[in-house]
Amino acid sequence: MSWLKKNDLLDGKIVFVNASEHAQGNTHRIGQRLLSGKDFSQLDLVNYKIYQIGQNYADDQFNEVLAKLKEADTIILGTPVYWHAMSGYLKVLLERLSQQADPTALAGKKVAVFVQGAAPSDTIKPTKAIVKRFAKVAQMQYIEMGDF
């Protein structure tokens, strides 16, 4: 099924999580194009301090990001390819979400992911598998997106 047909599954409040180090880079541009015509907000992970599991610092902004995600009905994750894998920003976010006190805090929400970058083909399948597994554990509905 093409992205355009899948786009019909996107309803309610949409949050696009840009997991790139470049808030206005290629991941941003692809997200903007994919969500054209939809009402959505963009959350750029590069603008938040989200520490690794086990690190406890007063300026950690994970709860702020979580609050924004809780407001969404649909969460679109966009990641560039860094060293043959999803970005560290996305990896840390998924780890923190899955290891919080209530790992089902986003239950019932829709989630999808897209991967972009130079030769992302080796990264697309494992990244989608990780997000699909995360969705199952978090009791979210995984939406399959086309490859780009």
C-alpha positions as CSV (number, residue, x, y, z in Angstrom):
1,M,0.0,0.0,0.0
2,S,1.4,3.4,-0.9
3,W,2.1,6.2,1.6
4,L,-0.8,8.2,0.2
5,K,-3.3,5.4,1.1
6,K,-1.7,5.0,4.5
7,N,-2.0,8.8,5.0
8,D,-5.7,8.2,5.4
9,L,-5.0,6.4,8.7
10,L,-3.6,9.6,10.2
11,D,-6.2,11.4,12.1
12,G,-6.5,13.4,15.3
13,K,-3.6,15.3,16.7
14,I,-0.3,14.3,14.9
15,V,3.2,14.8,16.4
16,F,6.1,14.4,14.0
17,V,9.2,13.5,16.0
18,N,12.3,14.6,14.1
19,A,15.2,12.5,15.4
20,S,17.9,14.3,13.3
21,E,20.7,16.5,14.6
22,H,19.4,19.0,12.0
23,A,16.0,20.5,12.9
24,Q,15.5,21.8,9.4
25,G,17.4,19.0,7.5
26,N,16.3,16.2,5.2
27,T,14.3,14.3,7.8
28,H,12.4,17.5,8.5
29,R,11.8,18.1,4.8
30,I,10.6,14.5,4.2
31,G,8.3,14.7,7.3
32,Q,6.8,18.0,6.0
33,R,6.2,16.4,2.6
34,L,4.7,13.2,4.0
35,L,2.4,15.1,6.3
36,S,1.4,17.8,3.8
37,G,-2.2,18.6,4.2
38,K,-2.4,17.3,7.7
39,D,-2.5,19.3,10.9
40,F,0.6,18.4,12.9
41,S,3.3,19.7,15.2
42,Q,7.0,18.9,14.9
43,L,9.1,17.9,17.9
44,D,12.8,18.2,17.2
45,L,14.7,15.9,19.6
46,V,17.9,17.8,19.1
47,N,16.4,20.7,21.1
48,Y,15.8,18.6,24.2
49,K,18.1,17.1,26.8
50,I,17.1,13.5,27.2
51,Y,19.7,11.5,29.1
52,Q,20.5,7.8,28.9
53,I,18.7,5.3,31.1
54,G,20.3,5.5,34.6
55,Q,21.5,9.1,34.3
56,N,19.6,11.4,36.6
57,Y,20.2,15.1,36.0
58,A,17.9,18.0,37.0
59,D,17.9,19.4,33.4
60,D,16.6,16.2,31.8
61,Q,13.6,17.1,29.6
62,F,12.2,13.6,29.0
63,N,9.0,14.3,30.9
64,E,8.4,17.4,28.8
65,V,8.7,15.3,25.6
66,L,6.6,12.6,27.1
67,A,3.8,15.1,27.9
68,K,3.8,16.3,24.2
69,L,3.6,12.7,23.0
70,K,0.7,12.0,25.4
71,E,-1.2,14.8,23.7
72,A,-0.9,13.1,20.3
73,D,-3.2,10.6,18.7
74,T,-0.6,9.7,16.1
75,I,3.2,9.8,16.5
76,I,5.3,9.8,13.3
77,L,9.0,9.1,14.0
78,G,11.5,10.2,11.4
79,T,15.2,9.3,11.6
80,P,18.3,9.7,9.5
81,V,20.8,6.9,9.1
82,Y,23.8,7.4,11.4
83,W,26.4,4.6,11.3
84,H,24.0,2.1,9.7
85,A,21.3,2.6,12.3
86,M,18.6,4.9,13.6
87,S,19.9,8.1,15.2
88,G,20.9,8.0,18.9
89,Y,18.2,10.6,19.6
90,L,15.5,8.1,18.5
91,K,17.2,5.1,20.3
92,V,17.5,7.0,23.6
93,L,13.8,8.2,23.3
94,L,12.6,4.6,22.7
95,E,14.7,3.3,25.5
96,R,13.4,5.9,28.0
97,L,9.8,5.4,26.9
98,S,10.1,1.7,27.4
99,Q,11.8,1.9,30.7
100,Q,9.7,4.5,32.4
101,A,7.5,3.7,35.4
102,D,4.5,3.2,33.0
103,P,5.7,1.8,29.7
104,T,2.1,1.8,28.4
105,A,1.7,5.6,28.9
106,L,1.2,5.9,25.1
107,A,-1.2,2.9,24.9
108,G,-3.8,3.2,22.1
109,K,-1.9,5.8,20.1
110,K,-0.8,5.2,16.5
111,V,3.0,5.2,15.7
112,A,4.9,5.0,12.4
113,V,8.5,5.5,11.5
114,F,10.4,6.5,8.4
115,V,14.1,6.2,7.7
116,Q,16.1,8.5,5.4
117,G,19.7,9.0,4.4
118,A,22.4,7.8,2.1
119,A,21.6,4.1,1.2
120,P,19.2,3.5,4.1
121,S,18.1,0.2,2.7
122,D,20.0,-1.9,5.3
123,T,18.6,0.2,8.1
124,I,14.9,0.4,7.2
125,K,14.0,-3.2,8.1
126,P,15.7,-3.4,11.5
127,T,14.5,0.1,12.5
128,K,10.9,-0.7,11.5
129,A,11.2,-4.0,13.5
130,I,12.4,-2.2,16.6
131,V,9.6,0.4,16.4
132,K,7.0,-2.3,15.7
133,R,8.2,-4.3,18.8
134,F,8.2,-1.1,20.8
135,A,4.6,-0.4,19.7
136,K,3.6,-3.9,20.8
137,V,5.2,-3.5,24.2
138,A,3.7,0.0,24.6
139,Q,0.3,-1.2,23.5
140,M,0.3,1.2,20.5
141,Q,-1.0,0.6,17.0
142,Y,1.9,0.4,14.5
143,I,1.3,1.9,11.1
144,E,3.4,0.6,8.2
145,M,4.8,3.4,6.0
146,G,6.3,3.0,2.6
147,D,10.0,3.1,2.0
148,F,11.7,6.3,0.9
